[in-house]
């Protein structure tokens, strides 16, 4: 499936998480993204993850034991994966590329897909 579509669906599912789940997930992902933006290479990113462990920061921030944060994050990721799988089963691809050639020429012949 299209990577951008999957990112869109994931972001949408994250917005539907309950309060604490959403806060913990976004906290950790934002910390990981921040570290990724600072890293020069994959190895550098991995070292930053070890040194500045986003789950440890989350454990301190949310006043939870480290092991509980790890378990909670796995639970959240599992829930998101299940939701994404369900949505992917329901996605119906409709390719309108050839439907209206004049309209598509105006848009530089891009591929248009509507997701329901």
C-alpha positions as CSV (number, residue, x, y, z in Angstrom):
1,X,0.0,0.0,0.0
2,X,1.1,3.6,-0.6
3,X,3.5,4.8,2.1
4,X,1.9,8.3,2.2
5,X,-1.5,6.8,2.6
6,X,-0.3,4.6,5.5
7,X,1.2,7.7,7.2
8,X,-2.1,9.5,6.8
9,X,-4.0,6.6,8.2
10,X,-1.6,6.2,11.1
11,X,-1.8,9.9,12.0
12,X,-5.6,9.7,11.9
13,X,-5.6,6.6,14.1
14,X,-3.3,8.3,16.6
15,X,-5.8,11.2,16.9
16,X,-8.4,8.7,18.0
17,X,-6.4,7.2,20.8
18,X,-7.6,7.9,24.4
19,X,-6.0,10.7,26.4
20,X,-3.0,9.1,28.1
21,X,-2.3,6.7,25.3
22,X,-2.2,9.6,22.8
23,X,0.0,11.7,25.1
24,X,2.5,8.9,25.7
25,X,2.7,7.8,22.1
26,X,3.1,11.4,20.8
27,X,5.7,12.2,23.4
28,X,7.9,9.2,22.5
29,X,7.4,9.6,18.7
30,X,8.2,13.4,18.9
31,X,11.4,12.7,20.9
32,X,12.4,10.0,18.4
33,X,11.7,12.5,15.5
34,X,13.7,15.2,17.3
35,X,16.7,12.8,17.7
36,X,16.4,11.7,14.0
37,X,16.6,15.3,12.9
38,X,19.8,15.7,14.9
39,X,21.4,12.5,13.6
40,X,23.8,12.5,10.7
41,X,23.7,8.8,10.0
42,X,21.7,5.8,11.1
43,X,24.4,4.8,13.5
44,X,24.4,8.2,15.0
45,X,20.6,8.1,15.4
46,X,20.9,4.7,17.1
47,X,23.5,6.1,19.5
48,X,21.3,9.1,20.3
49,X,18.4,6.7,21.0
50,X,20.5,4.8,23.5
51,X,21.9,8.0,25.1
52,X,18.7,10.0,25.3
53,X,16.2,7.1,25.5
54,X,12.7,8.5,24.6
55,X,11.0,5.9,26.8
56,X,13.1,6.9,29.8
57,X,12.2,10.5,29.2
58,X,8.6,9.5,28.9
59,X,8.8,7.5,32.2
60,X,10.1,10.6,34.0
61,X,7.7,12.9,32.3
62,X,4.6,10.8,33.0
63,X,5.9,9.6,36.4
64,X,5.7,5.9,35.5
65,X,8.2,3.1,35.8
66,X,10.3,2.5,32.7
67,X,9.1,-1.1,32.3
68,X,5.5,0.2,32.4
69,X,6.1,2.8,29.7
70,X,7.7,0.1,27.5
71,X,4.7,-2.3,28.1
72,X,2.3,0.6,27.5
73,X,4.0,1.7,24.3
74,X,3.9,-1.9,23.0
75,X,0.2,-2.0,23.8
76,X,-0.4,1.3,22.0
77,X,1.5,0.2,18.9
78,X,-0.4,-3.1,18.9
79,X,-3.7,-1.3,19.0
80,X,-2.6,1.1,16.2
81,X,-1.5,-1.8,14.1
82,X,-4.8,-3.6,14.5
83,X,-6.7,-0.5,13.6
84,X,-4.5,0.1,10.5
85,X,-5.0,-3.5,9.4
86,X,-8.8,-3.1,9.7
87,X,-8.8,0.2,7.8
88,X,-6.6,-1.3,5.1
89,X,-9.1,-4.1,4.6
90,X,-11.8,-1.5,4.1
91,X,-9.8,0.8,1.7
92,X,-11.2,0.7,-1.8
93,X,-8.8,1.9,-4.5
94,X,-10.5,3.9,-7.2
95,X,-8.2,4.9,-10.0
96,X,-9.6,7.9,-11.9
97,X,-6.5,8.5,-14.0
98,X,-8.2,7.7,-17.3
99,X,-11.7,9.0,-16.5
100,X,-11.3,12.6,-17.6
101,X,-8.2,13.1,-19.6
102,X,-8.6,16.8,-20.1
103,X,-9.0,17.4,-16.3
104,X,-5.9,15.3,-15.6
105,X,-3.9,17.1,-18.2
106,X,-4.6,20.3,-16.3
107,X,-3.2,18.7,-13.2
108,X,0.0,17.5,-15.0
109,X,-1.3,14.0,-15.3
110,X,-1.0,13.2,-11.6
111,X,-2.6,10.0,-10.3
112,X,-5.7,10.7,-8.2
113,X,-7.0,8.2,-5.7
114,X,-10.0,8.7,-3.4
115,X,-9.9,6.9,-0.1
116,X,-13.2,6.1,1.6
